[in-house]
Amino acid sequence: MPYVGKILLYPIKSLDGIEVDEATILDRGALQYDREFAFVDAQNRFVNGKRHPKIHLLRANFSLEQRLIRIKFPGKNSEQVFHLDQERSKIAATFSDFLGFPVQLQQNTAMGFPDDTDSPGATIISTATLTEVASWFSGININEMRRRMRANIEIDGVPAFWEDRLFAASGETVAFKVGDVQFLAINPCQRCVVPTRDSYSGEVYPNFQKIFGQKRQATLPMWVNTAQFNHFYRLSINTRVPISEVGKKINLGSSIKIYQ
């Protein structure tokens, strides 16, 4: 039976994530604390791993209850500790110095800063999928692939690519429940440049996207609706959450049931 094996949140967009035992659904359907903050430049563009590979060199640890972030910068022996609410300007100034240009740290407590603002619900992937995809690349294990894909809910107890049954034709949704929380699956997530890079060094894996696309196509289950694949550099599932689910929680170990 499929169940929630991991819940991962990424409190600051593009920085390291944190594993939690439960997560609460926000007003717009996102998970509380996920991508709650994001750095932006003077043109109000996201300062993220897609555009700035140097960000991969940073290590971040979060204490959500205490509202603290501990950041280790490359070349430094010790961490710097900041309060996420009380020292936001200090965080921005420190990152500005590291990046070499001014940034601000913005906050959105209603939805966070998801890549897909039309489908801001949790992204879904299975543990077996991460294991399978990692096997396509020499020197990459499941933990590294997990860090590259940055999904929120990891499903265990199922075979690889089980989550591909959570989408239908374009424009249609598939309803499923995680515990007592209803989700609507939308489509397979289109991946960006980030998974091609080592999550610690930013070094690019040669021909990553080409290898990924070929392997993904070759291993795509026969029952998958291929109309959603204009290319095969897609993995994990984007979701939305009905307004009726706001305030509910998902928990580790919760069962998952598809309704259509």
C-alpha positions as CSV (number, residue, x, y, z in Angstrom):
1,M,0.0,0.0,0.0
2,P,1.3,3.5,-0.9
3,Y,2.1,5.7,2.1
4,V,4.0,8.9,2.9
5,G,7.7,7.9,3.4
6,K,9.1,11.5,3.6
7,I,7.9,15.1,3.8
8,L,10.4,17.7,2.7
9,L,10.1,21.4,3.0
10,Y,12.4,24.1,1.5
11,P,12.0,27.2,3.6
12,I,14.1,29.4,1.4
13,K,13.7,28.8,-2.3
14,S,16.8,27.1,-3.8
15,L,18.5,26.4,-0.4
16,D,18.7,23.1,1.4
17,G,15.5,21.4,2.5
18,I,14.4,19.9,5.9
19,E,12.6,16.7,6.7
20,V,9.5,17.0,8.9
21,D,6.9,14.7,10.4
22,E,3.9,16.7,9.4
23,A,3.0,19.7,7.2
24,T,-0.1,22.0,7.1
25,I,-2.0,23.0,4.0
26,L,-2.0,26.8,3.4
27,D,-4.7,29.0,1.9
28,R,-3.5,28.5,-1.7
29,G,-2.8,24.8,-1.2
30,A,1.0,24.9,-0.7
31,L,2.6,23.4,2.4
32,Q,3.3,25.7,5.3
33,Y,7.0,26.9,5.3
34,D,7.7,25.5,1.9
35,R,9.5,28.1,-0.3
36,E,8.2,30.6,2.3
37,F,11.1,32.9,1.5
38,A,12.9,33.8,-1.7
39,F,15.8,36.0,-2.7
40,V,15.2,38.5,-5.4
41,D,17.5,40.9,-7.2
42,A,17.1,44.6,-8.0
43,Q,14.8,43.7,-11.0
44,N,12.6,41.6,-8.6
45,R,13.8,38.4,-10.3
46,F,14.3,35.2,-8.3
47,V,17.9,34.7,-7.3
48,N,17.9,30.9,-7.5
49,G,19.9,27.9,-8.5
50,K,18.7,28.1,-12.0
51,R,20.3,31.4,-12.7
52,H,23.1,31.4,-10.1
53,P,24.9,28.1,-9.7
54,K,27.0,29.6,-6.9
55,I,24.0,29.0,-4.6
56,H,24.8,25.2,-4.7
57,L,27.9,25.9,-2.6
58,L,25.8,27.1,0.4
59,R,24.7,24.7,3.2
60,A,21.7,25.7,5.2
61,N,20.0,24.1,8.2
62,F,16.6,25.3,9.6
63,S,15.0,25.2,13.0
64,L,11.4,26.0,12.0
65,E,10.0,26.2,15.6
66,Q,12.8,28.6,16.6
67,R,12.6,30.4,13.2
68,L,16.4,30.1,12.8
69,I,18.6,29.4,9.8
70,R,22.2,28.3,10.1
71,I,24.2,29.0,7.0
72,K,27.7,27.7,6.1
73,F,29.4,29.6,3.4
74,P,32.2,28.0,1.3
75,G,35.6,28.5,2.8
76,K,34.3,29.2,6.2
77,N,34.8,26.9,9.2
78,S,31.7,28.0,11.2
79,E,28.0,28.6,10.5
80,Q,26.3,31.9,10.7
81,V,23.0,31.9,12.5
82,F,20.1,34.2,11.7
83,H,16.5,34.6,12.9
84,L,14.2,34.4,9.8
85,D,11.8,37.0,11.0
86,Q,13.9,39.4,13.1
87,E,17.1,39.5,11.0
88,R,15.9,39.4,7.5
89,S,17.9,42.4,6.5
90,K,21.1,40.8,7.9
91,I,20.4,37.7,5.9
92,A,20.0,39.7,2.7
93,A,23.1,41.7,3.3
94,T,25.2,38.5,4.0
95,F,23.9,36.9,0.8
96,S,24.5,40.1,-1.1
97,D,28.1,40.0,-0.1
98,F,28.4,36.3,-1.0
99,L,26.8,36.7,-4.5
100,G,28.4,40.1,-5.3
101,F,25.2,42.0,-6.0
102,P,22.3,43.3,-3.9
103,V,19.4,41.0,-3.0
104,Q,16.4,41.2,-0.8
105,L,14.7,38.4,1.1
106,Q,10.9,38.3,0.4
107,Q,8.3,36.3,2.3
108,N,4.9,34.8,1.2
109,T,3.0,33.1,3.9
110,A,-0.1,32.4,1.8
111,M,1.5,30.3,-1.0
112,G,5.3,30.6,-0.8
113,F,7.2,31.0,-4.0
114,P,6.5,27.9,-6.1
115,D,7.7,27.6,-9.7
116,D,4.2,26.7,-10.8
117,T,1.9,29.3,-9.3
118,D,-1.2,27.7,-11.0
119,S,-0.4,24.4,-9.2
120,P,1.3,25.4,-6.0
121,G,0.4,22.2,-4.1
122,A,3.0,19.7,-2.9
123,T,5.1,18.0,-5.5
124,I,4.9,14.2,-5.4
125,I,7.5,11.5,-6.2
126,S,8.1,7.9,-5.0
127,T,11.2,6.6,-3.3
128,A,11.5,3.8,-5.9
129,T,11.5,6.4,-8.7
130,L,14.4,8.3,-7.1
131,T,16.3,5.0,-6.8
132,E,15.6,4.0,-10.4
133,V,16.6,7.5,-11.8
134,A,19.7,7.6,-9.7
135,S,20.8,4.3,-11.2
136,W,20.9,5.9,-14.7
137,F,23.9,8.0,-13.7
138,S,27.3,6.9,-12.5
139,G,28.2,8.3,-9.1
140,I,24.7,9.6,-8.2
141,N,22.9,7.9,-5.3
142,I,19.3,8.2,-4.1
143,N,20.1,11.0,-1.6
144,E,21.8,13.1,-4.3
145,M,18.9,12.5,-6.7
146,R,16.5,13.5,-4.0
147,R,18.4,16.8,-3.4
148,R,18.3,17.5,-7.2
149,M,14.6,16.8,-7.6
150,R,13.5,18.7,-4.5
151,A,10.0,17.1,-4.2
152,N,7.8,17.6,-1.2
153,I,6.0,14.3,-0.6
154,E,7.9,11.0,-1.2
155,I,5.7,7.9,-1.5
156,D,7.0,4.5,-0.3
157,G,5.6,1.0,-0.7
158,V,5.2,1.3,-4.4
159,P,7.2,0.5,-7.6
160,A,9.2,3.1,-9.6
161,F,7.0,5.6,-11.5
162,W,3.9,4.7,-9.5
163,E,3.1,8.4,-9.3
164,D,2.7,8.6,-13.1
165,R,-0.8,7.2,-12.6
166,L,-1.7,10.5,-10.9
167,F,-2.2,12.4,-14.1
168,A,-4.5,12.1,-17.0
169,A,-5.0,14.1,-20.2
170,S,-4.1,17.7,-20.4
171,G,-6.7,19.9,-18.6
172,E,-7.9,17.0,-16.5
173,T,-7.2,16.2,-12.9
174,V,-6.9,13.0,-10.9
175,A,-8.2,13.2,-7.3
176,F,-6.3,11.4,-4.6
177,K,-6.0,11.6,-0.8
178,V,-3.0,11.7,1.5
179,G,-4.5,10.7,4.8
180,D,-7.6,12.8,4.9
181,V,-6.3,15.6,2.7
182,Q,-7.6,15.7,-0.9
183,F,-5.2,16.6,-3.7
184,L,-5.7,17.1,-7.4
185,A,-2.9,15.9,-9.5
186,I,-2.2,18.1,-12.6
187,N,0.8,17.0,-14.7
188,P,4.3,15.6,-14.6
189,C,6.7,18.3,-13.6
190,Q,8.9,19.8,-16.3
191,R,12.5,19.8,-14.9
192,C,14.9,22.8,-15.2
193,V,18.7,23.0,-15.3
194,V,19.1,22.4,-11.5
195,P,18.9,18.5,-11.6
196,T,21.8,18.5,-14.1
197,R,24.1,19.9,-11.4
198,D,25.7,18.4,-8.4
199,S,23.7,19.7,-5.4
200,Y,26.8,20.4,-3.4
201,S,29.3,21.8,-5.9
202,G,27.1,22.9,-8.8
203,E,29.3,20.9,-11.2
204,V,27.3,19.8,-14.3
205,Y,26.9,16.1,-15.1
206,P,27.8,15.6,-18.8
207,N,24.7,15.0,-21.0
208,F,22.4,14.7,-18.0
209,Q,19.3,15.9,-19.7
210,K,19.9,13.7,-22.8
211,I,20.5,10.6,-20.8
212,F,17.5,11.4,-18.6
213,G,15.2,11.9,-21.5
214,Q,16.2,8.6,-23.2
215,K,15.9,6.6,-20.0
216,R,12.7,8.2,-19.0
217,Q,11.1,7.4,-22.4
218,A,12.4,3.8,-22.3
219,T,11.1,3.1,-18.8
220,L,7.8,4.9,-19.1
221,P,5.0,2.5,-18.0
222,M,2.8,1.4,-20.8
223,W,-0.4,2.7,-19.1
224,V,1.0,6.3,-18.9
225,N,-0.9,9.0,-20.8
226,T,2.0,10.2,-23.1
227,A,0.0,13.2,-24.3
228,Q,1.4,15.0,-21.2
229,F,5.0,14.4,-22.5
230,N,6.0,17.0,-25.1
231,H,9.4,15.9,-24.0
232,F,10.7,13.3,-21.5
233,Y,12.6,15.6,-19.2
234,R,9.7,15.4,-16.7
235,L,9.6,13.8,-13.3
236,S,7.4,14.2,-10.1
237,I,3.8,15.4,-10.1
238,N,2.4,18.9,-9.7
239,T,-0.7,19.3,-7.6
240,R,-3.5,21.6,-6.5
241,V,-5.5,21.4,-3.3
242,P,-9.2,22.3,-2.9
243,I,-10.0,25.2,-0.6
244,S,-11.8,22.7,1.6
245,E,-8.5,21.2,2.7
246,V,-6.9,24.4,4.1
247,G,-5.6,23.9,7.6
248,K,-5.5,20.1,7.4
249,K,-2.2,18.3,7.9
250,I,-0.4,15.5,6.1
251,N,1.7,13.2,8.2
252,L,4.5,10.6,7.8
253,G,3.0,7.2,7.3
254,S,-0.3,8.4,5.9
255,S,-1.9,6.2,3.3
256,I,-2.5,7.3,-0.2
257,K,-5.6,6.5,-2.2
258,I,-6.5,7.4,-5.8
259,Y,-10.2,8.3,-6.4
260,Q,-10.3,8.2,-10.2
